């Protein structure tokens, strides 16, 4: 199964939040996806889309993330009967490309979970105010 398809399956399953009935299968799917991405990084295949993204480096992966983010925004504004499925599809694409970037930069999913866990229960405004690095000015 292609990685993007597995991401789509992950996204279309019931979404759960921390403290609720988080299924081990949900977390395992993300870890398996990251494992496949690491395998593509270590063992490039000429037939792999992921391998092509890795070969393009940060620039190529960033371009795809921006493209997919725009498509998520466009899909979110749709109101027809297929809008929900389209948004799910585009969200899966965006998450996949974000996972590719994390894999390319050798950032494990556990590190992302750790950061999210650190922020859990903290007001977003308080967390942002507590950051030590300066934020760029609003334009």
Secondary structure, 3 states (H helix, E strand, C coil): CCHHHHHHHHHHCCCCCCCCCCCHHHHHHHHHHHHHHHHHHHCCCCCCHHHHHHHHHHHHHHHHHHHHHHHHHHHHCCCCCCHHHHHHHHHHHHHHHHHHHHHHCCCCHHHHHHHHHHHCCCCHHHHHHHCCCCCCCCC
